[in-house]
Amino acid sequence: MKQQKYIILDRDGVINYDSNNYIKTADEWTPIPRSLEAIKLLSEKDYFIIIISNQSGLTRKIITYKNFSEIYSKMIRSVEDHGGNIGIFSYCSDSNDKSFNRKPNPGMFLDIAERMKIDLKKTFSIGDSPRDLFASIESGCIPIGVRTGNGHQIEKEKKLNVLMFDDLLDAVKYIIKNDK
């Protein structure tokens, strides 16, 4: 029996354009070029796709839960319309950086790994910011950075020595080629 492969993706800045003012409505959610193609490719290669995202705008009352749900629905529809599939979407609404579940801390990663019985040492995690990759490393994942979103911050962070790609599709092609 073939073992299930998992991959963890950040949302804002990896799949869709990010905003310093938060993505507050479904109209503001716009996929980054080639990101939906990347998710389709992962789905075709039977990866179980997990999205892990900080969403402190909910606690800060910048985003309503109704709008958040509409953003999520638009993302799922867009992914499915392009032939992809998202297995799990996990988010942390905490605004306190000391929260164990808020990236750069590994709580969300470890929680999903425990519930799904995932070996994180064999799991790639793709992010566009240092906090994404610190959480990946702390949880034991294989971290990969993308230059979309806040990717420039990763390259400035001296503590991070990770593979970097221009976008999600380039990262996914590398993973599929090298994940044996």
N, C-alpha and C positions, 0 to 999 in steps of 0.2 A: 504494500500500500504506500502510495506517494505521500510524503509528509507535507502538511499545509505550510505555505510560506506566508509570512506576515510582513507588512511594511507600515511604518508610522509616518504620517505627514502632518506638518503644521498647515493651517488654513490660510490666514492672512499673510500675503507676501510670498506664498508658495503656489497656492491654487488660484487665488484671486488677488487683485490689487489691494494693497493695504492703504490705510489713511491715518494720519496723525490725529484726526478727529473721530476715529472709529467708523466702522461700517455700521450705519444705524438703520438702514432700510434695505429692502430687497432691490430697489432701484440702484442703490450704491454698490451692490455686489456685482463686480465685473471680473470674469475669469481672465487670468494672464494668458496671453497667446501660448498655445501648445500645451497648457496644463491639462486640459480636458483630454487631449490626445494621449498624454502621458498616463492618465488614470485609465483610459481605455486599454492601453497597452498592458498595464499591470493587471487589469481584470482579465484580459485575454490569456495572460500567462499564469492565471489562477492565484494571484496574490490576494490575500485578505487585507483590505485597505482599512486602516484605522486613522482617523483624524483626531489629533489632540491639540486643543487650542485654549489659550488664555482669553477670557472674555469678561474682563473686569468692568466693562461698560455697563453690564447688567446691574452689578452691585452699586456702581456709581450713578445709576439711574440715567445714564446717557442713552441706553438702548432699552426699549421695552421688551418684555418676554414675547409679546405678540409679534413685534417686528423681528426679533431674533428667530422665532419659529418660521416666519416668512422668508428670511434670508436662508435658513437651513433648507427649506422646501425648494427654493429657487436653485440652490447649489445642487441638491440631489437630482432635481429635474434636469438641470444642465448636464450633469455627469451622465445620467442615464440616457439622455437624448444623444450623447456622443458615444454610447456603447460601453460606458464604464459602470462601476458599482462601488459604493462605499459600504463597508461592513459595519463599522462603528464610528460614531462621532461623539467624542468625549470633550467636555469643556470644563474649565474652572472659572467661576465668576468672582472668586476672591480678589480683592484689590490689595491685600496685604502680601508683600513679597516674601514674608516669612511663612506663609501658608505652604504646607508640605505638598499640596496639589498644584500650586501655581508654579509654572516654569519660571526660573531655572531649576526648581526642585523636581525630584523624580516621581512624586506621588501618583499622578495620573498614569504614568507609564507602568509603575509597579502594580497599581490596582488592576489595570486591564490585563497585565501579564498573569497575575494571580487568578483572576476570574476566568481567563481564556486558556490557561496553562500554556503560555507562550514562553519560549526560550529567547529572552531578549538578546543574548549574545549572538544569536543567528538572525537578528531582526535589524534591518536598515531603518534609520530614522532621518527624515529630510526636513531641514528648517532653513529659515532665512535670517535668523538672528542669533547672537551669542546665547541668549537664554534658552532657545530651542536646543542648541547643541550641547550646552552644559547639562540640561535635563537628560538628553540622549546618553551622554557619557556617564553621568551619575547613575543611570538606570542600567547600564551595561549594553546599550544598543550600539550598533555600528553607525556613527554620525556622518552625515553628508550635508554640506551647505550648498545653497543656491544663491546666485547673485541678484535674483529678483527681490523685490521688497527691500529689506534692510541688510541684504547680503554683504554690502560694503563694510558693515560693522564687524562681520566675522573675520574678514581679512585684516582688520586693524587690531583684533584681539590676539595678543601674543600668546595667551594660554591655550588657544585653539589651533591645533595643527590637524586640519581635516581636509578631505577631498572637497573641492569646490567645482561647481558646474554653473554654466550660464543660466540654466532654467531647469524646471522639473523634468522636462522630456529628456534633456541631455543626461541628467542624473539617473533617470529610469533606464535609459538605454545602457548605461554603464552597469547598473545593477543586474539587469537581465543577462548581459553578456558575461558577468563575473560571478554571479550567485549560483554556485553549483551544489 
